[in-house]
């Protein structure tokens, strides 16, 4: 008999009663195991191993179970607090970006008026506007994101300890 048929039979036996085995495959497997001694032996050993594992049990110290539950609850609370902190950072970032855009739109005409009055070249007052208006706001927004990233890094280190 071909080794491919044996391999196919063992694969089907390993899958056991898992969903996805067609009735035709089940019928072929039943017939093959009935006629093939090595595959019948493999099927019997597999059935015994599964039966042995299903009767396997162990007891857990109630104190250990309570400590494990407490540790899991504590970790869930830490993760919730981290999520809330990330939410605050992201809201701060969004507000900083929003205020930068709105403030820039409102301040632009004033800067243009002062630049015309001071007879500055367009590139000079646009650079000044960027350096003194947009750059600080963008820096604050980026610092909020960096703070969030650093906070996440520190919380991961704490959870390993």
C-alpha positions in Angstrom: 0.0 0.0 0.0 1.2 3.5 -0.8 2.8 5.6 2.0 0.8 8.6 0.8 -2.4 6.7 1.8 -1.0 5.9 5.2 0.1 9.6 5.7 -3.4 10.7 4.6 -5.0 8.3 7.0 -2.8 9.4 9.9 -3.6 13.1 9.1 -7.3 12.3 9.2 -6.9 10.3 12.4 -5.0 13.2 14.0 -7.8 15.5 13.1 -10.1 13.2 14.9 -13.8 14.2 14.9 -12.9 17.8 13.9 -15.4 19.5 11.7 -14.3 19.7 8.1 -13.8 16.0 7.5 -16.3 15.1 4.8 -18.5 12.0 5.0 -16.6 10.5 2.0 -13.3 11.0 3.9 -14.7 9.4 7.0 -16.0 6.4 5.0 -12.6 6.0 3.3 -10.7 6.3 6.6 -13.0 3.7 8.3 -12.4 1.3 5.4 -8.7 2.0 5.3 -8.3 1.5 9.1 -10.3 -1.8 8.9 -8.0 -3.2 6.2 -4.6 -1.7 7.2 -2.9 -3.1 10.4 -0.4 -0.3 10.9 -3.1 2.4 10.6 -5.4 0.4 12.8 -2.7 0.2 15.5 -2.1 4.0 15.1 -5.8 4.7 15.4 -6.0 2.6 18.6 -2.9 4.3 20.1 -4.4 7.7 19.3 -7.7 6.8 20.9 -5.9 5.5 24.0 -3.8 8.7 24.3 -6.9 10.9 23.9 -8.8 8.8 26.5 -5.8 9.1 28.9 -5.6 12.8 28.5 -9.3 13.3 29.0 -9.1 11.6 32.4 -6.0 13.7 33.4 -6.7 16.3 36.1 -4.9 18.2 38.7 -5.7 20.3 41.7 -4.8 23.9 42.1 -3.9 25.5 45.4 -6.7 28.0 46.2 -4.2 30.6 47.3 -2.4 30.3 43.9 -5.7 30.8 42.1 -6.6 33.8 44.2 -3.1 35.4 43.7 -3.3 34.7 39.9 -6.8 36.3 39.8 -5.6 39.3 41.8 -2.6 39.7 39.5 -4.8 39.5 36.4 -7.3 42.1 37.8 -4.4 44.4 38.7 -3.0 44.2 35.2 -6.4 44.8 33.7 -6.7 48.0 35.8 -3.2 49.1 34.8 -4.1 48.6 31.1 -7.3 50.6 31.5 -5.4 53.4 33.2 -2.8 53.4 30.4 -5.6 53.5 27.8 -7.2 56.5 29.6 -3.8 58.3 29.7 -3.2 57.6 26.0 -6.7 59.1 25.3 -5.8 62.3 27.2 -2.5 62.6 25.2 -4.3 62.1 21.9 -6.9 64.6 22.8 -4.2 67.1 23.7 -2.4 66.4 20.4 -5.7 66.9 18.4 -6.4 70.2 20.3 -2.9 71.5 19.8 -3.2 70.8 16.0 -6.7 72.3 15.9 -5.6 75.5 17.7 -2.5 75.7 15.5 -4.6 75.7 12.4 -7.3 78.0 13.7 -4.8 80.4 15.3 -2.7 80.4 12.1 -5.7 81.3 10.0 -6.7 84.1 12.3 -3.2 85.5 12.8 -2.0 85.3 9.1 -3.7 88.5 8.0 -2.3 90.4 11.0 1.2 89.2 10.3 0.8 90.1 6.6 -0.3 93.6 7.6 2.7 94.1 10.0 5.1 92.7 7.3 3.8 95.2 4.7 4.1 98.0 7.2 7.7 96.9 8.1 8.4 96.4 4.4 9.6 92.8 4.8 10.0 90.5 1.9 7.3 87.8 1.8 9.8 85.0 2.6 11.0 86.9 5.7 7.6 87.4 7.3 6.5 83.9 6.3 9.6 82.4 7.9 9.0 84.6 11.0 5.4 83.5 11.2 6.4 79.8 11.0 9.1 80.2 13.6 7.1 82.2 16.1 3.6 80.9 15.6 3.4 77.5 13.9 6.7 75.9 15.2 5.9 76.2 18.9 2.4 74.8 18.5 3.7 71.9 16.4 6.4 71.3 18.9 3.9 71.0 21.7 1.8 68.6 19.7 4.8 66.4 18.9 5.9 66.5 22.6 2.4 65.2 23.5 3.0 62.2 21.2 6.5 61.6 22.4 5.2 61.7 26.0 2.6 59.1 25.1 5.2 56.9 23.5 7.6 57.2 26.4 4.8 56.5 28.9 4.0 53.3 26.9 7.6 52.2 27.0 7.8 52.7 30.8 4.6 50.8 31.5 5.8 47.9 29.4 9.1 47.8 31.4 7.1 47.9 34.7 4.9 45.0 33.7 7.9 42.8 33.1 9.3 43.4 36.6 
